[in-house]
Amino acid sequence: MSVSDSTQGEPLPRGAVRFADLAGQVAVITGGARGLGYAIAESLADCGVSVGLGDLLPSVEDSAVRLAETGSVPTAGVTVDVTDPDGVTALIEQVAATLGSPTILVNLAGIGPHVAALDITLEQWRQVLDVNLTGTFLACQAFARHCVQAGSGGSIVNIASMSAQIVNVPQRQSAYNVSKAGVEALTRSLAVEWIELGIRVNAVSPGYVLTDMTRTVVETRPDQAEVWKQRTPLGHLGDPGDIGPLVAYLASSASRFLVGQSVVIDGGYTIV
C-alpha cells in the first residue's frame, strides 16, 4: 500500500465546487508553487479566477505555466521572499500589471521546523516568526494598499493552522504554534480595521494535510504519522484538494457575512 493510500482519503474531484461570482477576478497566492498553495490555486482557477503565484522557489514560474494549461486561466509566477516588504509590493504590482488588479489574496508561505523549545536557536525562532507571521502581514498590507489605490474592495484568506489553538504531539514546534496563533490574531485585527475599506479578512486553519512538508514526516517517521492519523476521528490525513474549496468559499460573496473568523478544517482532530 502506498503512502498516499494509507494516510489520506480520496481527493475531491477538480471543479466539484464552484462560485460563479469569482469568475474574472484575480488572486495572488503566496507559497503557491506546490503542495497546498498550488491546490488552492487549482480550486480558484476552477472558478474562473486568474492566478498570480508567488513563491521563494524558482519553480513557481513552471507551476504558473502548468496551472494555465490545466485550469485554462491566465496566470503569472513570481519569485518572492515574503519577509521583504519591497519584494511583496513588487509581487502585487507585477500581478496587477500582468493579470489585472487583484481582489483576492491567499497567504500560505510558511515554514514549520520541528525543534524542541530547549534546543531552538534565536535565529530559528525569528525565521519562523518572520516568514509565517510578518510575511503574512506584509502581504496583507501590500494588497490592502493596492485595493485602496485601485478603489476596490477585496477578500483576504490567511492560512493559519489548528496549531494556533492546540499543542501538537508528538513533535515539538513551539515557534510554529506561536506564529500561527499570531496569524489568527492578525486576521481578527485586520478584519476590524479593513472592513470599512471593503476588504474582508478571514483565515483557514487546516489540520494534518498530506502536503510536501507532512509527506516528509510520513515517509521518514511513519510512527509519528500514525499518531496523527489515529488522533484524527476521520481516520486519515486531509488531501490538499480538501482545502481549496473552503478558500474559494471565503473569497466569494457566498461568505459575505463571515468576517474575521478562522475556520478549522481538520477531520475532527481538535474536537477530541
C-alpha positions, 0 to 999 in steps of 0.5 A, spaced: 500 500 500 502 506 498 503 512 502 498 516 499 493 510 500 494 509 507 494 516 510 489 520 506 482 519 503 480 520 496 481 527 493 475 531 491 474 531 484 477 538 480 471 543 479 466 539 484 465 546 487 464 552 484 462 560 485 460 563 479 461 570 482 469 569 482 469 568 475 474 574 472 477 576 478 484 575 480 488 572 486 495 572 488 497 566 492 503 566 496 507 559 497 503 557 491 508 553 487 506 546 490 503 542 495 497 546 498 498 553 495 498 550 488 491 546 490 488 552 492 490 555 486 487 549 482 480 550 486 480 558 484 482 557 477 476 552 477 472 558 478 474 562 473 479 566 477 486 568 474 492 566 478 498 570 480 503 565 484 508 567 488 513 563 491 521 563 494 522 557 489 524 558 482 519 553 480 513 557 481 514 560 474 513 552 471 507 551 476 504 558 473 505 555 466 502 548 468 496 551 472 494 555 465 494 549 461 490 545 466 485 550 469 485 554 462 486 561 466 491 566 465 496 566 470 503 569 472 509 566 477 513 570 481 519 569 485 518 572 492 521 572 499 515 574 503 519 577 509 521 583 504 516 588 504 519 591 497 519 584 494 511 583 496 509 590 493 513 588 487 509 581 487 502 585 487 504 590 482 507 585 477 500 581 478 496 587 477 500 589 471 500 582 468 493 579 470 489 585 472 488 588 479 487 583 484 481 582 489 483 576 492 489 574 496 491 567 499 497 567 504 500 560 505 508 561 505 510 558 511 515 554 514 514 549 520 521 546 523 520 541 528 525 543 534 524 542 541 523 549 545 530 547 549 534 546 543 531 552 538 536 557 536 534 565 536 535 565 529 530 559 528 525 562 532 525 569 528 525 565 521 519 562 523 516 568 526 518 572 520 516 568 514 509 565 517 507 571 521 510 578 518 510 575 511 503 574 512 502 581 514 506 584 509 502 581 504 496 583 507 498 590 507 501 590 500 494 588 497 490 592 502 494 598 499 493 596 492 485 595 493 485 602 496 489 605 490 485 601 485 478 603 489 476 596 490 474 592 495 477 585 496 477 578 500 483 576 504 484 568 506 490 567 511 492 560 512 493 559 519 493 552 522 489 548 528 496 549 531 494 556 533 489 553 538 492 546 540 499 543 542 501 538 537 504 531 539 508 528 538 513 533 535 515 539 538 514 546 534 513 551 539 515 557 534 510 554 529 504 554 534 506 561 536 506 564 529 500 561 527 496 563 533 499 570 531 496 569 524 489 568 527 490 574 531 492 578 525 486 576 521 481 578 527 485 585 527 485 586 520 478 584 519 476 590 524 480 595 521 479 593 513 472 592 513 470 599 512 475 599 506 471 593 503 476 588 504 474 582 508 479 578 512 478 571 514 483 565 515 483 557 514 486 553 519 487 546 516 489 540 520 494 534 518 494 535 510 498 530 506 502 536 503 510 536 501 512 538 508 507 532 512 509 527 506 516 528 509 514 526 516 510 520 513 515 517 509 521 518 514 517 517 521 511 513 519 510 512 527 509 519 528 504 519 522 500 514 525 499 518 531 496 523 527 492 519 523 489 515 529 488 522 533 484 524 527 476 521 528 476 521 520 481 516 520 486 519 515 490 525 513 486 531 509 488 531 501 490 538 499 484 538 494 480 538 501 482 545 502 481 549 496 474 549 496 473 552 503 478 558 500 474 559 494 468 559 499 471 565 503 473 569 497 466 569 494 460 573 496 457 566 498 461 568 505 459 575 505 457 575 512 463 571 515 468 576 517 474 575 521 473 568 523 478 562 522 475 556 520 478 549 522 478 544 517 481 538 520 477 531 520 475 532 527 482 532 530 481 538 535 474 536 537 477 530 541 
